[in-house]
Each structure stands twice: as structure tokens, then as C-alpha cells.
Amino acid sequence: MKIVEVVSPLEVGESFVQVWSRKGGQMVRRYRCTAGPRKGRIVSNPLTCTAPKRFSGIMSIKRAKARKGSALKVARARTKRATFSRRISRLNRMAGATVRGRKSSPSFGRKSSFGRKSSFGRKSW
């Protein structure tokens, strides 16, 4: 038995992260799924992250990509170049620095080398 079966995912709080998104000409709060069948997808309701996928929806998206794949790529590239989308991505980067456990400012100085051997110095043969 999983804890999600007993307690709702909202109470657990580990299956999503809040992000900014756009809806029309407005900025709205949405949720990026971090677990479940929709991991990595941005949804409007966090309960959607753990809901089962609809097979008909999966097939319709595949058909649309097969028909209009290149046109969708061009439209997506144009949207990403827009000022509004750049502002939202900057907000999400700033929020992600604190939400996901990273430091908000870059660390300066020497980086540690975990598990890597130094390439200079004495040879060990």
C-alpha cells in the first residue's frame, strides 16, 4: 500500500512543484509534476499528476505530431522568442533556485571533484 492511496497527493506535497505559466495574456500559477505518469509535465491541477493517463488522449497527440510536427516546432520557437515567455522562464529559474534546493547565487571558487582522480601529480602505476 502506498501513502498516496491513503492520503491525497496535496497533503503529501511531493508530487509537484509550483511554476509560472501563461494563459492568454496573463501569468498564472501551474504545477510541474515530479512523480507519477505525468512526470515533467506542467498541469493546472496538482491532482492530475497522479491520475492515470487517458489512452485516447495519448493517441490523438501522436497523430497530431505526425501530421503537423514541423509546424508545431516553428510555432513553439516563435512563442519561446516572445518577451512574455522569456519573462516567465526567468521567474521559473529564480524560483527553482530556492525550491529545488540549489543556491540562488552561483558559488565561486574551486569545485570539488567527487569520484574523479586528478590528472596531474604523481601517477599511480
N, C-alpha and C positions, 0 to 999 in steps of 0.2 A: 504494500500500500504506500502510495506517495503522499507527501504532505499537501500537495495541490488538490488531491481528492477530498481532503478533509477541510482545508482552509482555502478561501478564494485566493487567486494569484495577486490580487490587490493588497491583501494583508501580508502575503509573503514578501512582495516587493522586489523580487529578484529576477523577474522575467521581462523587465522593460526598463528603459531609461527615457526621461523626457527630453525632447528636442524641439526646435523651432521648425516650422514648415510654412508653406504659403497656401492660401485658399482664396482664389480670386486675386484681389489686390491687398489682402490683409495677411498679417503674420499671426499664426495660430500655434498653440502647443499641441504636439503629437507625441507619439511614443515609438521608440525603436525597440523591437523585440530582441532580447538577449538569450532567449531559450524557447523551446517549442518548435513546432513545424514551420513557423514564420520567422525564424531567427535571422536578424539583419534587416527585416522589412520594417518600414515606417507605417504605423496604423493609427487611426484616430481613437480607438478604444483599446485600452491595455488588455481587456479580457479576450480580445481577438487573438492574442499571441499564442494562447494555449488551446484555442478551439481547433477542431480537426479541419483539414483543408477540404474544399469542395472540388471534386474531380472535374466537374463541368467547367468551372472557372479556370482551372489549370489548362484544360484543352483549348478553351477559347483564346487564352493568352498566347498559347503556342501557335494557333492558326493565324492570329493577328500578326505575330512576329514574322511568321513565314511569308505572309503577304506583303507587309509594309515595313520590313526590318530596317532598310536603309533610310526610308523617310522618317521613321521614328528616331533614328540616330541623329539625323540632321536637325529635327525639331528639338531634341534634347540638348544638343550642343548649343543651339541658339538660346535656349532657356538658361543654360548654365552661364552664358556670357552676360546675361542681363544683370543690371546693378542690384536689383532686388534679391536675386538668388545669391549673389556674392555676399550681400549683407547677412543673409540667413546662414550661409555656410560659415561666415566669420563668427556669428553668435554661437553656433553649434561647436565650433572649435574652442572658443573661450569657455563655454560651459563644460565641454568634455574634459578640459584640463583639470577641473576640480572634481567632477562627478566620477570619472573613471579612475581616480587615484593617482593621476600624474600631477606633477608640479605645474603651476600656471606659468612660471618663467623658466626659460631654458637654463640648465645648470652649466656653469663654466668650470674649466679645469680639466683634469685628467679623467678619462673614462676608465672604469675598471674593466678588466678583461677576465671574465669568468670562464673558466674552462679552456682558455686559449693559452698556448705557450708563446713565450716571447721569441721573436725571430732573430734577435741579436743577443750577443753574450756567448757564453760557453755552450758548445754543442754537447749533447748527451748521448754520444755513441761511442 
